[in-house]
Amino acid sequence: MLFQVEIISMAPEIFLVCIIHCLLVYGVITTTSAYLNYPILLNNLNWLSIQCLFFVALLIFFNPLSYTLNFNKLVIIDQFGSAIKLVIILMTICTILISIKSNLLEKINAFESAILILLAVTGILLLVSSFNFIAMYLAIELQSFCLYILAALNRTSEFSTEAGLKYFVLGAFSSGLLLFGLTLVYGFTGIMDLGDLFQFLSVTPYNLYIIKGINLASIFILIGLFFKLSVVPFHIWAPDIYEGSPTMVTAFFAIVPKIGILALLTRLTYLGFYDIFFSWQELFVISSICSIIVGTFGALTQIKLKRMLAYSAIGHLGYVLIGFSAGCFEGVNAGFIYIVLYMIMAIISFIILLGVYKKKGLIKINYIKDLSILTNANPLIALVIALTFFSMAGIPPISGFFSKMFLFIVAIQSKMYALAIIAVITSVISCFYYLRIIKLVFFNNSYLWVNTIRLDRQKSILLGIFSFFLIFIAIYPIPILYGLQNVLYFVIRNQFNFI
């Protein structure tokens, strides 16, 4: 009976793995068939992947077992994990939708890309549910191996191959540091799951050598996770890999994996290592300040859109770490509100990157100056760009302003005045490169009339939905504010019931 309960609780992940195997067999047999004339199945598998993810979301939403520890405390099923998984599924569906027609324009015909995205999502879902160090490390590696291959997906491009190789080497190094930290924790305590670790740190009389050893181990663990988040000083790989990877892969990198790492960081911070959080807080503060500064000033000098978005992502993750630095429930809530709104703005940005092509020669937009054609070619998209970058800059009263305001309030309430002042100043400076793009779009019009291809239906619908969402949240932010607060309340306040 217990095994049946465990299978039911993990039904979404099991279903996803089974479908991945079926799609892989279908793709291999069909594309190698001379009878079918070796068809290209990329779009077909993309639509099948979207349907599969839709059913996975239904299984997560209607899972009858909401609060359980399964498989000998390897994984945890709770309200927090289910909410994060639904966000991950939704963002993955959006990423696949915006890349359906763009793959043909970029001449990427490998059906394996859809399979790799599904495998990466499986790893991210398992990572969100991890309650044990072994499960955590294996889930991170499953996700990472798929991302390495995706980065080098365009085999005819030297830049893509270089991006994949760089990501693999640096990712393996960071995974080694993470594994070393987890091994040190086990060596000092003999414990593998977060619940027992919390009990050990809170109940067992403190042994100075053991606590110093765990503090050392936690530094290696944070370094590994900070690399996956691409925050300073472990950010060097991000701009090169964002630029070298195919644009649809860059969109997936920028949108989906980071929220899974943040969910894991939340469990580690407020459950397993809760009693030594004071030693983590300084690292969070330093990384937050450096990420904000590097992201802000790094983006000022960029002329390519993908590199500018990479530095922008580094800066935004620095703001998210402000919430974790505060060490309180309100800080984590503000951080997750910020990352969700950032993901929506990133989707809009990549819709424009993937969808706007000059009609003559199908030349895509690579440089920031290329956006100057949009006022004449497509004024509606130009307006959406203005809305999105105003929100990223935090201009009131758009939704991005409220997400930053919540973080600044939390920093001030936690008496981190220096962090709040630096964040406000850099936020003002970051307005320059966002407003520079808006200036290029509206005030640097090209005298040559350039036609662009029409956005396909999927991109147009998503662009409209998310643009409306940004406006709606600016007018009525209560749903996202209290919605995330309710699911985060469980992991922060009631998680100890599982110990």
C-alpha positions in Angstrom: 0.0 0.0 0.0 2.8 2.4 0.9 4.5 1.8 -2.5 1.2 2.6 -4.3 1.0 5.9 -2.4 4.6 6.7 -3.4 3.9 5.9 -7.1 0.7 8.1 -7.0 2.6 11.0 -5.4 5.3 10.8 -8.1 2.9 10.2 -11.0 3.7 13.5 -12.9 7.5 12.7 -13.1 6.9 9.0 -13.9 4.4 9.9 -16.6 6.9 12.4 -18.1 9.7 9.9 -18.1 7.5 7.3 -19.9 6.4 9.8 -22.5 10.0 10.8 -23.1 10.9 7.2 -23.9 7.9 6.9 -26.3 8.7 10.2 -28.1 12.4 9.1 -28.4 11.5 5.8 -30.0 8.9 7.5 -32.3 11.5 10.1 -33.4 14.3 7.6 -34.1 12.2 5.1 -36.0 10.4 7.8 -38.1 13.3 10.0 -39.0 15.3 6.9 -40.2 12.5 5.5 -42.3 13.2 5.5 -46.1 9.5 4.6 -46.6 8.4 7.9 -45.0 11.2 9.8 -46.9 13.1 10.7 -43.8 10.7 13.4 -42.4 11.7 16.3 -40.2 9.8 15.9 -36.9 10.8 18.9 -34.9 7.5 20.8 -35.0 5.6 17.6 -34.6 7.6 16.6 -31.4 7.3 20.2 -30.1 3.5 20.0 -30.2 3.6 16.5 -28.7 5.9 17.9 -25.9 3.4 20.7 -25.2 0.6 18.2 -24.9 2.7 16.0 -22.6 3.5 19.0 -20.4 -0.1 19.9 -20.2 -1.1 16.5 -18.8 1.9 16.7 -16.4 0.5 20.0 -15.1 -2.9 18.4 -14.6 -1.4 15.5 -12.7 0.5 18.0 -10.4 -2.6 20.1 -9.9 -4.9 17.2 -9.1 -2.4 15.1 -7.1 -4.5 13.9 -4.1 -1.3 13.5 -1.9 -0.2 17.0 -1.1 2.0 16.6 2.0 4.2 13.5 2.0 7.8 12.3 2.3 8.4 9.4 -0.2 11.0 6.8 -1.1 12.7 6.8 2.3 12.8 10.6 2.5 14.4 11.1 -0.9 11.6 13.4 -2.2 9.0 15.6 -0.7 5.6 16.4 -2.1 4.1 19.6 -0.7 2.2 22.7 -1.7 5.3 24.8 -2.2 6.8 22.2 -4.6 3.6 21.8 -6.5 3.2 25.6 -7.1 6.8 25.9 -8.3 6.4 22.9 -10.6 3.3 24.4 -12.2 5.2 27.6 -12.9 8.1 25.6 -14.4 5.7 23.7 -16.7 3.9 26.8 -17.8 7.2 28.6 -18.6 8.5 25.6 -20.5 5.3 25.4 -22.6 5.7 29.1 -23.4 9.4 28.6 -24.4 8.5 25.7 -26.7 5.6 27.7 -28.2 7.8 30.7 -29.1 10.5 28.5 -30.7 8.2 26.4 -33.0 8.6 28.5 -36.2 11.9 30.0 -35.2 13.7 26.7 -35.4 13.1 26.5 -39.1 14.4 30.1 -39.6 17.5 29.3 -37.6 17.9 26.0 -39.6 17.7 23.8 -36.5 16.0 20.5 -37.5 17.1 18.1 -34.8 14.1 16.5 -33.2 16.2 15.7 -30.1 15.9 19.3 -28.9 12.3 18.6 -27.7 13.4 15.4 -26.0 16.3 17.2 -24.3 14.0 20.0 -23.0 11.6 17.4 -21.6 14.5 15.6 -19.9 15.8 18.9 -18.5 12.3 19.7 -17.1 12.2 16.2 -15.5 15.5 17.0 -13.7 14.2 20.4 -12.6 10.9 18.9 -11.3 12.9 16.3 -9.3 15.2 19.0 -8.0 12.2 21.0 -6.6 11.1 17.9 -4.8 14.5 16.8 -3.5 14.7 16.2 0.2 18.0 14.2 0.2 21.5 15.2 -0.9 21.7 12.2 -3.3 18.4 13.1 -5.0 19.4 16.7 -5.1 22.8 16.1 -6.8 21.4 13.5 -9.3 18.5 15.9 -10.3 21.0 18.8 -10.8 23.2 16.6 -13.0 20.2 15.3 -15.1 19.2 18.9 -15.7 22.8 20.1 -16.4 23.7 17.3 -18.9 20.7 18.2 -21.0 21.6 21.9 -20.9 25.2 21.2 -22.0 23.9 19.4 -25.1 21.3 22.0 -25.8 23.9 24.7 -25.8 25.9 22.9 -28.5 22.7 22.0 -30.5 23.6 23.9 -33.6 26.4 21.7 -34.9 27.1 23.9 -37.9 27.9 26.9 -35.7 31.3 27.3 -34.1 29.8 29.7 -31.5 27.3 27.1 -30.4 30.0 24.4 -30.1 32.2 26.7 -28.1 29.2 27.6 -25.9 28.5 24.0 -25.2 32.1 23.1 -24.4 32.5 26.1 -22.1 29.3 25.3 -20.3 30.3 21.6 -19.9 33.7 22.3 -18.5 32.6 25.1 -16.1 29.4 23.2 -15.2 31.4 20.0 -14.3 33.7 22.1 -12.1 30.8 23.6 -10.2 29.1 20.2 -9.9 32.3 18.9 -8.4 32.4 21.7 -5.8 28.7 21.0 -5.0 29.3 17.3 -4.6 32.4 18.0 -2.4 30.3 20.2 -0.1 27.5 17.6 0.2 30.2 14.9 0.9 31.7 17.1 3.7 28.3 17.5 5.3 27.8 13.7 5.3 31.4 13.2 6.6 30.9 15.5 9.6 27.3 14.4 10.4 26.5 11.1 8.8 23.2 12.7 7.6 21.8 12.8 4.0 18.3 14.4 4.3 17.3 17.9 5.2 15.0 17.0 8.1 17.6 15.0 10.0 20.2 17.7 9.4 17.8 20.3 10.9 17.3 18.1 14.0 21.1 17.6 14.3 21.8 21.3 14.2 19.0 22.4 16.5 18.9 19.6 19.1 22.5 18.2 19.3 24.8 20.2 21.6 27.1 22.2 19.4 30.5 20.7 18.7 32.8 23.6 17.5 34.7 21.4 15.0 31.6 19.9 13.5 29.9 23.3 13.1 33.1 24.7 11.5 33.1 21.7 9.1 29.5 22.2 8.2 30.1 25.9 7.6 33.0 25.0 5.3 30.8 22.5 3.4 28.0 25.0 3.1 30.4 27.4 1.3 31.1 24.8 -1.4 27.4 24.0 -1.7 26.6 27.7 -2.2 29.3 28.1 -4.8 27.8 25.3 -6.8 24.3 26.7 -6.6 25.5 30.3 -7.4 27.2 29.0 -10.5 23.9 27.5 -11.7 22.2 30.8 -11.0 25.0 32.8 -12.8 25.4 35.3 -10.0 28.7 37.1 -9.3 31.5 36.0 -8.9 30.4 32.9 -10.8 28.8 34.6 -13.8 31.6 34.7 -16.4 30.1 31.9 -18.4 26.7 33.4 -18.8 27.2 36.1 -21.5 29.3 33.9 -23.8 26.9 30.9 -23.5 23.8 33.2 -24.0 25.3 34.6 -27.1 26.7 31.3 -28.6 23.7 29.1 -28.0 20.7 29.0 -30.4 18.2 31.7 -29.4 15.5 29.2 -28.4 18.0 27.5 -26.1 19.1 30.8 -24.6 15.4 31.5 -23.9 15.1 28.2 -22.1 18.3 29.0 -20.1 17.1 32.4 -19.1 13.6 31.5 -18.1 13.2 28.0 -16.7 16.1 26.5 -14.7 16.7 29.3 -12.3 13.5 29.1 -10.4 14.2 25.4 -9.7 17.6 26.3 -8.2 15.9 29.1 -6.1 13.3 26.6 -4.8 16.1 24.3 -3.7 18.0 27.2 -2.2 14.8 28.0 -0.2 14.6 24.5 1.2 18.3 24.5 2.1 18.2 28.0 3.7 15.0 27.6 5.7 15.1 23.9 6.6 18.4 22.0 6.4 20.9 24.7 7.3 18.4 27.0 9.1 20.4 27.2 12.3 23.6 28.3 10.6 21.9 30.8 8.3 23.8 33.7 9.9 27.0 32.4 8.3 25.2 32.3 4.9 23.8 35.7 5.2 27.1 37.5 4.5 27.6 35.5 1.3 24.1 36.3 0.1 24.7 40.0 0.8 28.1 40.1 -0.9 26.9 38.2 -4.0 23.7 40.3 -4.2 25.6 43.6 -4.2 28.3 42.4 -6.7 25.6 40.9 -9.0 23.6 44.1 -9.1 26.7 46.2 -9.8 28.2 43.9 -12.4 24.9 43.3 -14.1 24.2 47.1 -14.2 27.5 48.3 -15.5 28.1 45.3 -17.7 24.9 45.8 -19.6 25.8 49.5 -20.2 28.6 48.6 -22.7 26.8 45.9 -24.7 25.8 46.3 -28.3 24.3 42.8 -28.8 20.8 42.1 -27.5 21.6 38.6 -26.1 24.6 39.7 -24.2 22.7 42.7 -22.8 19.9 40.3 -21.7 22.6 38.1 -20.1 24.0 40.9 -17.9 20.5 42.1 -17.2 19.7 38.6 -15.9 22.7 38.7 -13.6 21.5 42.1 -12.2 18.0 40.8 -11.7 19.2 37.7 -9.8 21.1 40.1 -7.6 17.9 41.8 -6.7 16.3 38.3 -6.0 19.1 37.5 -3.6 18.2 40.6 -1.6 15.1 38.7 -0.4 17.2 35.7 0.7 19.7 38.0 2.4 17.0 39.4 4.6 16.5 36.0 6.2 12.8 36.4 6.7 9.5 35.1 5.2 8.7 38.4 3.6 12.1 38.5 1.9 11.6 35.1 0.2 8.1 36.1 -0.8 9.4 39.3 -2.4 12.2 37.4 -4.1 9.8 34.9 -5.7 7.4 37.6 -6.8 10.4 39.3 -8.5 11.6 36.2 -10.3 8.1 35.3 -11.6 7.6 38.8 -13.0 11.2 38.7 -14.5 10.4 35.4 -16.2 7.4 36.9 -17.8 9.4 39.9 -19.0 12.1 37.6 -20.3 9.5 35.6 -22.3 8.3 38.9 -24.0 11.9 39.8 -24.8 12.7 36.5 -26.4 9.5 36.5 -28.3 10.7 39.7 -30.0 14.2 38.2 -30.5 12.8 35.0 -32.0 10.0 36.6 -34.0 11.2 39.8 -35.6 13.0 39.1 -38.9 13.7 41.4 -41.7 11.6 40.2 -44.6 14.4 40.6 -47.2 16.8 37.8 -46.6 15.2 36.7 -43.3 17.8 38.6 -41.3 17.2 38.4 -37.5 17.8 41.1 -34.9 21.2 40.7 -33.3 22.2 44.2 -32.3 20.4 46.7 -30.2 20.6 49.3 -33.0 18.5 46.9 -35.2 15.4 47.7 -33.1 15.2 51.1 -34.7 13.3 49.5 -37.6 10.3 48.6 -35.4 8.5 52.0 -35.3 7.9 51.9 -39.0 7.7 48.1 -39.5 5.6 47.1 -36.5 4.5 49.9 -34.1 2.6 47.5 -31.8 5.6 45.4 -31.1 7.6 48.7 -30.4 4.9 49.6 -27.8 5.3 46.2 -26.2 9.1 46.6 -26.0 8.6 49.9 -24.3 6.2 48.4 -21.8 8.6 45.5 -21.1 11.7 47.5 -20.6 10.0 50.2 -18.6 8.9 47.3 -16.3 12.4 45.8 -16.2 13.8 49.3 -15.3 11.3 49.6 -12.4 9.5 52.7 -13.7 6.3 53.3 -11.8 3.5 52.3 -11.9 4.4 49.2 -14.0 4.6 45.8 -12.3 8.4 45.8 -12.2 8.3 48.8 -9.9 6.2 47.0 -7.3 8.5 43.9 -7.4 11.6 46.1 -6.7 9.7 48.1 -4.1 8.9 45.0 -2.1 12.5 44.0 -2.0 13.7 47.5 -1.0 11.1 47.6 1.8 12.3 44.1 3.1 15.9 45.3 3.0 15.1 48.4 5.0 13.0 46.5 7.5 15.9 44.1 8.0 18.2 47.1 8.7 20.4 46.4 5.7 20.5 50.1 4.7 23.8 49.9 2.7 22.3 47.1 0.5 19.1 49.0 0.0 21.0 52.2 -0.9 23.2 50.4 -3.4 20.2 48.6 -4.9 18.3 51.9 -5.4 21.3 53.7 -7.0 22.1 50.8 -9.4 18.4 50.5 -10.2 18.4 54.2 -11.3 21.6 53.6 -13.3 20.1 50.5 -15.0 17.3 52.7 -16.4 19.9 54.1 -18.8 20.4 51.0 -21.0 16.6 50.2 -20.9 15.7 53.7 -21.8 18.4 53.7 -24.5 16.6 50.8 -26.2 13.3 52.7 -26.1 15.0 55.8 -27.5 16.4 53.7 -30.4 13.0 52.3 -31.1 11.0 55.5 -31.0 13.4 58.4 -31.7 16.1 56.9 -34.0 13.9 55.9 -36.9 15.6 54.6 -40.0 15.0 56.5 -43.2 14.9 53.2 -45.0 11.5 51.4 -44.8 12.2 47.9 -43.7 9.5 45.2 -43.7 9.5 42.4 -41.1 7.8 39.0 -41.3 4.5 38.7 -39.5 4.6 37.2 -36.1 3.0 33.7 -36.0 -0.1 33.0 -34.0 1.6 31.4 -31.0 3.9 34.3 -30.4 1.2 36.9 -31.0 -1.2 35.3 -28.4 1.6 34.9 -25.8 2.7 38.5 -26.4 -0.8 39.8 -25.9 -1.4 37.6 -22.8 1.8 38.6 -21.0 1.6 42.2 -21.9 -1.9 42.3 -20.4 -0.6 40.5 -17.4 2.1 43.1 -16.7 -0.5 45.9 -17.0 -3.0 44.0 -14.8 -0.4 43.4 -12.0 0.5 47.0 -12.1 -3.2 47.9 -11.5 -4.1 45.0 -9.1 -1.0 43.3 -7.7 -2.8 41.5 -4.8 -3.4 38.1 -6.6 0.3 37.4 -7.3 1.4 38.9 -3.9 -0.9 36.8 -1.8 -0.9 33.8 -4.1 2.9 33.3 -3.7 2.7 34.2 0.0 0.2 31.3 0.7 2.4 28.7 -1.0 5.6 30.0 0.6 4.0 30.1 4.0 4.1 26.3 4.0 7.8 25.9 3.4 8.8 28.6 5.8 6.5 28.0 8.7 5.0 24.5 8.5 7.8 22.5 6.9 9.0 21.2 10.2 6.0 18.9 10.4 7.9 16.6 8.0 10.9 16.2 10.2 
